[in-house]
Amino acid sequence: METKKPYKILNVANTDKIGFIGDSYTESHFSVEGKAYICKLSLFSDYNYENFAKSGDTYRGNLDRMRKHIPIYHDSLSWTDIKPKYAFFVSYTNDLKYMDEEQYLNDLRATVETVKGLGAIPIIATEYHTNFGPGLQIGLKQIAKEYDCEFVDIIDSVRATRGADYVPFWSGTHPGTRSNHLLCDNFEVYLDQLPRPRQSLKVFRLREAFTNVEELVFNTNEERAKLFKEINVGHNCLVDYKRVDDVTSAEHAPITSDYLKLQNGEAVSFKDVALVSAVLPSTSLGLAYVALELGDVEVEVYVKDILKAPYPTPTFYQRFDIEEDYGVQVGDTYTSDNPHFADKVFTIQEITDEAILALPYPRIATNIPGKLTKVSGQGADEIPYPYTAIGFSNDYPKGKAKVGHYVKLERKDGKYIIPKELMSHAVDYDKVHFLVVKKGEFELNQINVEWDGVENKVYKSAGFSKVKARGAELVPYNFLGNEEQLSGWNIPEETMAYTPVDGCLPKGCQGCVDVSEEKAISQTVRYAMSEETRDAQVTITARYFPEIFNPEDNYSNCKITEMSYDYADLCLDMIYNGKTFTQRRRVGMHWKQATFDVVLPAYTDEVQLKIYSEGHEVQLVKVSMKTIEV
């Protein structure tokens, strides 16, 4: 009798998790639901995140809860049930109220030793408070070295960007929805450097209503985040979301982790769509079987096929480069003296300033110069050409082509199995996205991804680092705070520097300007020519700043809600000799030093920087460009 193959199972219980150990700053309190800083980190990550931090706690208290298996964001599941792969340590404000630095560091050592004994890799971090002196940084870094773990130090970055606190965005020293970006933005710089998770399972709710599943196609984690909000990581949040911009003394309440509910077989609610993103231990080249199991719920399940039509298809032409206008018209016919084209009569299809595009396209790779001779038409009798090669029609869509379409999976024996012939089309390296669709409200209490194959993933990790450009400042007018500072920039006529309504400006800044797709600013930066290409870094200090909401107003006017996407894309164009090269960085609702790794090409001595935003208007205060000195 044949035995059924025991497929491997990925579920919430065995994902690669980052567990957070800390105090009320990590528990949150004064953010909208799902917008604690740990939730913001998790939204863009392939790792699963779980919170173990507790208000008023210390490392001593966290350790005690671990040893006694005391849960916090679930009724019964605690640290030993979560089983994190990494343990992120971020606590000292409460600790140093009860003990001196030496004892604090000893408590940290005991917690690190316990966490390692429970199978997690420690990551030790500083908080956004900068008033404990350099001794603390030295001590934390020393412990990281003692235990061969990573050290994350955000103090300098916070000091540069925090500015004056706008009181309604804070409750005492506790950040709200906007100000907790001081933590997530700066931690993310380091956590993004972790190697790929071996396996993870991320689950999301749809942000807005849709009419067709094709509207929900995405590729990157950032594109995913614009469409979907992740289910809840455990945290505390505001009771009244109308207090989003007036959190001082606001009430808060705990939120149970949706992931721990799923781990415990409890129902989690969705409306219309649930997205399941699974990172597997194998890539599409090593997978033999993948299936989604959801229990008894009646739903439709889709995966994306990256090769499925329709998609734009280029029209191939034979291209003959020209150096002047020969009066050629569409429909004219010519022969070529190129021996490869001896039996071909070419019909002109398109004409540009640089080339003639003709059919047929013989698919012969040749760049031999030659001469065209007219058979019929309006053009010159003979046309010399210095080069011929493949050409493409100008009607191909501009911008990035849409990749893939959703394919519905059939349910068999209670499972939604990806067909073998679709496997290499549906798995994005090691990741597969299942779109679970059911009209109206529905619940899931079980999400299992079955898989089988060869573990063939590549893991890369060189340890945490933060490259900081230390060369001379190359941008002569690098602040944007007043009329004099703006005089070195090319700006739209209506652009003026101003003080933001919250009065919060990063260190050394006097004001800000707004940019958008329609309101770009630019400046030409000159530098010494070199025979070698040099690495450089452009750092732009910016934020997305939605209008402050008055809790007395109608909540429908509030820009920051439970389901809103609170980011904008900051864009940098590097323009060399009229050629534009664009990079984008996500910015949130507090000042962020967005860094762009660029190069100064050999034998160049100037570049034009053009800065703007996509999605939302963005405030800028400073632009810096420096070479990276080794």
Order of alpha helices (4+ residues) and beta strands (2+ residues): beta-beta-alpha-alpha-beta-alpha-alpha-beta-alpha-alpha-beta-alpha-beta-alpha-beta-beta-alpha-beta-alpha-beta-beta-beta-alpha-beta-beta-beta-beta-beta-beta-beta-beta-beta-beta-beta-beta-beta-alpha-beta-beta-alpha-beta-beta-beta-beta-beta-beta-beta-beta
